[in-house]
Amino acid sequence: MATDAAEAAASPTTPDAPPPVPLRWQNIAVLWGFVRPHLRTVVFGTVLGLGTTATALAMPLATKYVLDTLGTGVSLAGPAMLLVGLLILGSITGLIQWIVLGRLAEHIVLDARQSLVQRMLRGRLGDVQQRTPGELVTRVTSDTVLLREAASSSIVQLVNGLVSLVGTVILMAVLDVPLLLSTLTAIVVVAVLMGALLPQIGKAQRQAQESLGHVGSTLEGALRALRTVKASGAEERQAGQVASQAEESAGHAIRAVRVTAVAWTIAGGGIQLAIIVILGVGAWRVGEGTLEVSTLVAFLLYAFNIVDPITTLTQTFTQLQSGVAAAARIRETESIHIEDLHSGRTHPETLTHDPADDGTPPVLSLEGVRLTYPGATGPAVDGVDLAVPRRGHTALVGPSGAGKTSLLSLLLRFIEPDDGVLRLDGVPYGELSIATVRSRFAYVEQETPLLSGTVRDNLLFRYPDATEEEVWEALRAVRLEATVRALPEGLDTHVNATDLSGGERQRVALARAVVQRPAVLLLDEATAQLDGLTEVTVQEVIHRTAREGAVLTIAHRLSTVVDADQIVVLEGGQVRARGTHAELLAGDELYRELVAALRIAESEPAATAP
């Protein structure tokens, strides 16, 4: 079974893609893809930012105007009102920009998460299963947070920072060129050092995020197998493994913090040193009479203000590095190909003649179907011909790796065959949409997972339009009515708040499949975790469903095999034999060996019973 599950996780090869552009442009393209739908908001935020920047640039000149007015006998009301007006205007535009960019950031995160979730849930099964659930969850949670600032405010801050920096330098040149030269020297030194440090920030943050994905994956696996972990006394080993990966992630994050701290210290220290030089040189020139005090004050204000655009640009480039690292990880999900669920006919032709007529095609048929997984040494399914009658129970048996699960994956169109034809109601699969094919099946996995939500949510998961009576009828069929009625809130009890056993959960999954009569019921050994009494009930459900429709099972228990109308023995991806239990028992050696093994498995519980 493990081999079959591995087969189901694989996916067929895809056509060669065009040569990729350089990685950095791919990642920037991912960022731009999230920004493009909100371009008008970005432009509006940029305009607001430019307004805020313009008022900030005008403030020192307005201050100089106020100082120059002192002692001239001219009223200070005008210059003071100008100064206050600039302050109010800058505050209002800054407030609006903050709100606009905050909303933009959250919408970008929402779009990114919705896009990723859609790709993961609608992607081809094999593509999705090539990654662990923990890694995929990290893409949706922490990576999108890192993407937020880089894809929203960074673009606006980059424009505003550059405009503010250039404008400040120009106005400082207007005020005094010698003082500007000392300021520019400090800026150049800071820029060179920052250019060397920023790439290291992005590298460290990407490594931290990758390590965090490993933490999530390992922890998720340990929690899923918590019973096994505890029974094996492996709590400390598993905790140590997760802690080790968490320490690795923390180490990369701390390295990023250190480099960022150094970068910010260099930026701030360089500007402060420049201000000290400006103050000293300016004071000397004021004393010499070659510089006005109002000019020195205005220049110092610009020197203090120049810290803001430099800080903004530093922060912007840091955010962009984090965003590009997140975009690189998000871009990896683009290899998950989305299934085209609705291309093709929406339903098979309606059969108008008597289903008992010999001319009625089988509900399912396979003709020369062949499937080879990428990298495999041989085919998993090798020229299989199989017909599943419109009514009755067909069982698939065979050793591990015989191709049983691969056949179910082909029927559900999780994978596509390399050769041969599959038909549903006589119509080739290639003419039908994937959604149409799957709508005809009810599928019960061997692990029979219950989904988040209430018991009702789980029972209506396959048939959301089912009636209350149909739900209770399905529960009665699997002997769960009394159990569910005894729950604190009945059908509306959250599954996480129940103490349903593994067998009861399996019966809930079976009830979910038969709430309404499916055309084909696919069971990947639905009786694997059931006790003997309940198994009889499930067999009754199978028998009743088989009287009205088709049941196809992967059989691992003797009771399932004996009661089947048709048994297909698979070996090496091929049909070795087919017939009833009696026919195969008399005529096929491999089947006799399988039955002998099944008898042993069946007898073990009885041997240990009190």
PAROKE-618958 format. One record per residue (C-alpha): residue in three letters; x, y, z. Coordinates in steps of 0.5 Angstrom, whole numbers, padded with zeros to 4 digits, always signed. Layout:
ALAXYZ...
END
This chain:
MET+0000+0000+0000ALA+0006+0005+0001THR+0008+0004-0006ASP+0002+0005-0008ALA+0001+0011-0004ALA+0008+0014-0007GLU+0005+0012-0014ALA-0001+0017-0013ALA+0004+0022-0011ALA+0007+0023-0017SER+0005+0027-0023PRO+0006+0026-0030THR+0012+0030-0034THR+0010+0037-0036PRO+0012+0040-0043ASP+0019+0044-0043ALA+0018+0051-0041PRO+0022+0057-0044PRO+0029+0058-0041PRO+0028+0062-0035VAL+0030+0069-0034PRO+0035+0071-0029LEU+0032+0069-0022ARG+0032+0077-0019TRP+0028+0079-0025GLN+0023+0073-0024ASN+0022+0075-0016ILE+0021+0082-0018ALA+0016+0080-0023VAL+0013+0076-0017LEU+0013+0083-0013TRP+0010+0087-0019GLY+0004+0081-0020PHE+0002+0083-0013VAL+0002+0090-0014ARG-0001+0091-0021PRO-0008+0090-0019HIS-0007+0096-0014LEU-0003+0101-0019ARG-0008+0106-0018THR-0008+0106-0010VAL+0000+0106-0011VAL+0000+0112-0015PHE-0005+0116-0010GLY+0000+0114-0005THR+0006+0116-0008VAL+0002+0123-0010LEU+0000+0124-0002GLY+0008+0122-0001LEU+0010+0127-0006GLY+0006+0132-0002THR+0008+0130+0005THR+0015+0131+0002ALA+0014+0138-0001THR+0012+0141+0005ALA+0018+0138+0009LEU+0022+0141+0004ALA+0019+0147+0005MET+0019+0148+0012PRO+0026+0150+0013LEU+0026+0155+0008ALA+0019+0158+0011THR+0023+0158+0018LYS+0029+0162+0014TYR+0023+0167+0012VAL+0021+0167+0019LEU+0028+0169+0022ASP+0030+0174+0016THR+0023+0177+0018LEU+0026+0179+0025GLY+0028+0186+0026THR+0025+0188+0020GLY+0019+0191+0022VAL+0015+0187+0018SER+0009+0183+0021LEU+0011+0176+0023ALA+0004+0174+0022GLY+0005+0172+0015PRO+0011+0168+0015ALA+0008+0164+0022MET+0002+0163+0018LEU+0006+0160+0012LEU+0010+0155+0017VAL+0003+0153+0021GLY+0000+0152+0014LEU+0005+0147+0012LEU+0005+0143+0018ILE-0002+0142+0018LEU-0002+0140+0011GLY+0004+0136+0012SER+0001+0132+0017ILE-0006+0131+0014THR-0003+0128+0007GLY+0002+0124+0012LEU-0004+0121+0016ILE-0008+0120+0009GLN-0002+0116+0006TRP-0001+0112+0012ILE-0008+0110+0012VAL-0008+0108+0004LEU-0002+0105+0005GLY-0004+0100+0011ARG-0010+0098+0007LEU-0006+0097+0001ALA-0001+0092+0005GLU-0007+0088+0008HIS-0010+0087+0001ILE-0004+0085-0002VAL-0003+0080+0003LEU-0010+0078+0002ASP-0009+0077-0005ALA-0003+0073-0004ARG-0006+0068+0001GLN-0012+0067-0003SER-0008+0066-0010LEU-0003+0061-0006VAL-0009+0057-0003GLN-0013+0057-0009ARG-0006+0054-0013MET-0005+0049-0007LEU-0012+0046-0007ARG-0013+0047-0014GLY-0006+0044-0017ARG-0005+0037-0019LEU-0004+0032-0013GLY+0003+0030-0015ASP+0005+0037-0016VAL+0002+0039-0009GLN+0005+0033-0005GLN+0012+0034-0008ARG+0012+0039-0002THR+0011+0038+0005PRO+0004+0041+0008GLY+0009+0045+0013GLU+0013+0048+0008LEU+0006+0050+0004VAL+0003+0053+0010THR+0009+0057+0011ARG+0009+0060+0004VAL+0001+0062+0006THR+0003+0065+0013SER+0010+0068+0014ASP+0012+0069+0007THR+0006+0073+0005VAL+0008+0078+0011LEU+0015+0079+0009LEU+0012+0080+0002ARG+0007+0086+0005GLU+0011+0092+0006ALA+0016+0090+0000ALA+0010+0090-0005SER+0006+0096-0002SER+0009+0102+0001SER+0017+0100-0001ILE+0015+0103-0008VAL+0012+0109-0005GLN+0017+0110+0000LEU+0023+0109-0006VAL+0020+0115-0010ASN+0019+0119-0004GLY+0025+0118-0001LEU+0029+0119-0008VAL+0025+0126-0009SER+0026+0128-0002LEU+0034+0126-0002VAL+0035+0130-0009GLY+0030+0136-0007THR+0034+0137+0000VAL+0041+0136-0004ILE+0039+0142-0009LEU+0036+0146-0003MET+0042+0145+0001ALA+0046+0147-0005VAL+0042+0154-0006LEU+0043+0155+0001ASP+0051+0154+0001VAL+0055+0150-0003PRO+0061+0149+0002LEU+0057+0146+0007LEU+0053+0141+0002LEU+0060+0138+0000SER+0062+0136+0007THR+0055+0133+0007LEU+0055+0129+0001THR+0062+0126+0003ALA+0058+0123+0009ILE+0053+0121+0004VAL+0057+0117-0001VAL+0061+0114+0005VAL+0054+0111+0008ALA+0052+0109+0001VAL+0058+0105-0001LEU+0058+0101+0006MET+0050+0100+0005GLY+0051+0097-0002ALA+0056+0092+0001LEU+0051+0090+0007LEU+0044+0090+0004PRO+0045+0083+0000GLN+0047+0080+0006ILE+0041+0082+0010GLY+0037+0079+0004LYS+0041+0072+0004ALA+0040+0071+0012GLN+0033+0073+0012ARG+0032+0068+0006GLN+0036+0062+0010ALA+0032+0064+0016GLN+0025+0063+0012GLU+0027+0056+0009SER+0029+0054+0016LEU+0023+0056+0019GLY+0019+0052+0013HIS+0023+0046+0016VAL+0021+0047+0023GLY+0014+0047+0021SER+0014+0041+0017THR+0018+0037+0022LEU+0013+0039+0028GLU+0007+0038+0023GLY+0009+0031+0022ALA+0011+0030+0029LEU+0004+0032+0031ARG+0000+0028+0026ALA+0004+0022+0029LEU+0004+0024+0036ARG+0001+0017+0039THR+0007+0014+0035VAL+0012+0019+0038LYS+0009+0018+0045ALA+0009+0010+0045SER+0016+0010+0042GLY+0019+0014+0048ALA+0021+0019+0042GLU+0018+0026+0045GLU+0025+0028+0047ARG+0028+0026+0040GLN+0023+0030+0036ALA+0023+0036+0041GLY+0030+0036+0040GLN+0030+0036+0032VAL+0025+0041+0032ALA+0029+0046+0037SER+0035+0044+0033GLN+0032+0047+0026ALA+0029+0053+0030GLU+0036+0055+0033GLU+0038+0054+0026SER+0033+0059+0023ALA+0034+0064+0029GLY+0041+0064+0028HIS+0040+0066+0021ALA+0035+0071+0023ILE+0040+0074+0028ARG+0045+0075+0023ALA+0040+0079+0019VAL+0039+0083+0025ARG+0046+0084+0026VAL+0047+0086+0019THR+0041+0091+0019ALA+0044+0094+0026VAL+0050+0095+0023ALA+0047+0098+0017TRP+0043+0103+0021THR+0048+0105+0025ILE+0053+0107+0020ALA+0047+0111+0016GLY+0045+0114+0023GLY+0052+0115+0025GLY+0055+0118+0018ILE+0049+0123+0018GLN+0050+0125+0025LEU+0058+0126+0024ALA+0056+0130+0018ILE+0052+0135+0022ILE+0057+0136+0027VAL+0062+0138+0022ILE+0057+0143+0019LEU+0055+0146+0026GLY+0063+0147+0027VAL+0064+0150+0020GLY+0058+0154+0020ALA+0059+0157+0026TRP+0066+0159+0024ARG+0063+0162+0018VAL+0058+0166+0022GLY+0063+0168+0026GLU+0067+0171+0020GLY+0061+0174+0017THR+0061+0170+0011LEU+0054+0166+0013GLU+0048+0169+0016VAL+0045+0165+0022SER+0038+0164+0018THR+0042+0160+0013LEU+0046+0156+0018VAL+0039+0154+0021ALA+0036+0153+0015PHE+0042+0149+0013LEU+0042+0145+0019LEU+0034+0143+0019TYR+0036+0140+0012ALA+0042+0136+0015PHE+0037+0134+0020ASN+0032+0132+0015ILE+0036+0129+0010VAL+0037+0123+0015ASP+0029+0122+0014PRO+0030+0120+0006ILE+0037+0116+0008THR+0033+0112+0013THR+0027+0111+0009LEU+0031+0109+0003THR+0035+0104+0008GLN+0029+0101+0010THR+0026+0101+0003PHE+0032+0097+0001THR+0032+0092+0007GLN+0024+0091+0006LEU+0025+0090-0001GLN+0031+0085+0000SER+0026+0081+0005GLY+0020+0081+0000VAL+0025+0079-0006ALA+0027+0073-0001ALA+0019+0071+0000ALA+0018+0072-0007ALA+0023+0067-0009ARG+0020+0062-0004ILE+0013+0064-0007ARG+0015+0063-0014GLU+0017+0056-0013THR+0009+0055-0012GLU+0009+0056-0019SER+0011+0050-0021ILE+0004+0047-0018HIS+0000+0047-0025ILE-0007+0048-0024GLU-0012+0043-0026ASP-0017+0045-0031LEU-0023+0043-0028HIS-0029+0045-0033SER-0026+0044-0040GLY-0030+0039-0044ARG-0037+0036-0043THR-0041+0038-0037HIS-0044+0031-0036PRO-0044+0024-0040GLU-0050+0023-0045THR-0057+0021-0041LEU-0058+0014-0042THR-0065+0013-0044HIS-0066+0005-0045ASP-0066+0000-0039PRO-0060+0000-0035ALA-0061-0008-0035ASP-0060-0008-0043ASP-0054-0012-0045GLY-0053-0006-0050THR-0052-0001-0044PRO-0044+0001-0043PRO-0041-0001-0036VAL-0040+0005-0032LEU-0033+0005-0032SER-0028+0002-0037LEU-0021+0002-0038GLU-0018+0000-0045GLY-0010-0001-0046VAL-0009+0004-0040ARG-0001+0005-0039LEU+0002+0009-0034THR+0009+0010-0032TYR+0011+0015-0027PRO+0017+0020-0028GLY+0024+0017-0026ALA+0021+0010-0025THR+0024+0004-0028GLY+0018+0001-0031PRO+0010+0002-0032ALA+0006+0002-0025VAL+0000+0001-0030ASP+0001-0004-0036GLY-0004-0005-0041VAL-0010-0006-0036ASP-0017-0007-0039LEU-0022-0007-0034ALA-0030-0006-0034VAL-0034-0004-0028PRO-0041-0006-0029ARG-0046-0001-0027ARG-0049-0005-0021GLY-0045-0009-0017HIS-0038-0010-0013THR-0032-0010-0016ALA-0026-0011-0012LEU-0018-0010-0013VAL-0013-0015-0010GLY-0006-0016-0011PRO+0001-0015-0007SER+0004-0008-0006GLY+0006-0004-0012ALA+0001-0008-0016GLY-0002-0002-0019LYS-0009-0001-0015THR-0008+0006-0012SER-0005+0008-0019LEU-0012+0005-0022LEU-0016+0009-0017SER-0012+0016-0018LEU-0013+0015-0026LEU-0020+0014-0025LEU-0021+0020-0021ARG-0016+0024-0026PHE-0011+0025-0020ILE-0006+0023-0026GLU-0007+0022-0033PRO-0005+0016-0037ASP+0001+0015-0042ASP-0003+0011-0047GLY-0010+0008-0047VAL-0017+0010-0046LEU-0022+0011-0040ARG-0029+0011-0041LEU-0035+0014-0036ASP-0042+0011-0038GLY-0038+0010-0045VAL-0036+0017-0046PRO-0028+0018-0046TYR-0025+0021-0041GLY-0022+0026-0046GLU-0028+0029-0048LEU-0031+0030-0041SER-0029+0036-0036ILE-0025+0033-0029ALA-0031+0036-0025THR-0036+0032-0029VAL-0032+0026-0028ARG-0031+0027-0020SER-0038+0029-0019ARG-0040+0021-0021PHE-0035+0019-0015ALA-0036+0018-0008TYR-0029+0017-0005VAL-0027+0014+0002GLU-0019+0014+0003GLN-0016+0009+0007GLU-0014+0014+0013THR-0021+0017+0012PRO-0019+0024+0015LEU-0024+0029+0018LEU-0024+0036+0016SER-0024+0042+0020GLY-0031+0044+0022THR-0037+0041+0025VAL-0040+0034+0024ARG-0045+0036+0020ASP-0040+0040+0015ASN-0036+0033+0014LEU-0043+0030+0013LEU-0045+0035+0008PHE-0038+0036+0005ARG-0039+0031-0001TYR-0047+0033-0002PRO-0048+0040+0001ASP-0055+0040-0002ALA-0057+0034+0002THR-0063+0034+0007GLU-0063+0033+0014GLU-0066+0026+0013GLU-0061+0024+0008VAL-0056+0025+0013TRP-0059+0021+0019GLU-0060+0016+0014ALA-0053+0015+0012LEU-0051+0015+0020ARG-0056+0010+0021ALA-0053+0006+0016VAL-0046+0006+0019ARG-0049+0005+0026LEU-0047+0012+0028GLU-0054+0015+0030ALA-0054+0014+0037THR-0046+0016+0038VAL-0048+0023+0034ARG-0054+0025+0038ALA-0050+0024+0044LEU-0045+0029+0042PRO-0046+0036+0046GLU-0049+0039+0040GLY-0051+0033+0036LEU-0049+0035+0028ASP-0047+0042+0030THR-0041+0039+0035HIS-0034+0041+0032VAL-0030+0035+0030ASN-0024+0037+0035ALA-0029+0037+0041THR-0031+0030+0040ASP-0028+0024+0042LEU-0029+0020+0036SER-0025+0014+0035GLY-0021+0012+0029GLY-0026+0007+0027GLU-0032+0012+0028ARG-0028+0017+0024GLN-0028+0012+0019ARG-0035+0011+0019VAL-0037+0018+0019ALA-0032+0019+0012LEU-0036+0013+0009ALA-0043+0016+0011ARG-0041+0022+0008ALA-0040+0018+0001VAL-0047+0015+0002VAL-0051+0021+0004GLN-0054+0021-0003ARG-0053+0015-0008PRO-0046+0016-0012ALA-0046+0013-0019VAL-0039+0010-0017LEU-0037+0009-0010LEU-0029+0008-0009LEU-0027+0005-0003ASP-0019+0005-0001GLU-0020-0001+0004ALA-0026+0003+0008THR-0026-0003+0013ALA-0019-0003+0015GLN-0020+0000+0022LEU-0027-0003+0024ASP-0029-0008+0029GLY-0032-0014+0027LEU-0039-0012+0029THR-0039-0006+0025GLU-0035-0009+0019VAL-0042-0013+0018THR-0046-0006+0018VAL-0041-0003+0013GLN-0041-0009+0009GLU-0049-0008+0009VAL-0048-0001+0006ILE-0043-0004+0001HIS-0048-0009-0001ARG-0054-0004-0001THR-0050+0001-0005ALA-0048-0004-0010ARG-0055-0006-0012GLU-0057+0001-0014GLY-0050+0003-0017ALA-0043+0001-0018VAL-0038+0000-0012LEU-0030-0001-0013THR-0026-0003-0007ILE-0018-0004-0006ALA-0019-0010-0002HIS-0015-0012+0004ARG-0020-0016+0008LEU-0023-0023+0007SER-0030-0021+0008THR-0029-0015+0002VAL-0026-0020-0002VAL-0031-0026-0001ASP-0037-0022-0002ALA-0035-0018-0009ASP-0039-0020-0015GLN-0032-0019-0019ILE-0025-0020-0017VAL-0019-0017-0021VAL-0012-0019-0019LEU-0007-0015-0021GLU+0001-0016-0021GLY+0006-0012-0024GLY+0001-0007-0026GLN-0003-0012-0030VAL-0009-0016-0030ARG-0007-0023-0028ALA-0014-0026-0027ARG-0021-0024-0026GLY-0027-0028-0023THR-0031-0029-0017HIS-0028-0031-0011ALA-0030-0039-0012GLU-0027-0038-0019LEU-0020-0035-0017LEU-0019-0040-0011ALA-0020-0045-0016GLY-0016-0043-0022ASP-0010-0038-0019GLU-0005-0039-0015LEU-0003-0032-0013TYR-0010-0031-0011ARG-0010-0037-0006GLU-0004-0034-0003LEU-0007-0027-0002VAL-0013-0031+0001ALA-0009-0035+0006ALA-0006-0028+0008LEU-0012-0025+0009ARG-0015-0031+0013ILE-0009-0030+0018ALA-0010-0023+0018GLU-0018-0024+0020SER-0016-0030+0025GLU-0012-0026+0029PRO-0017-0021+0033ALA-0021-0028+0034ALA-0015-0031+0037THR-0014-0026+0042ALA-0021-0024+0044PRO-0023-0026+0051
END
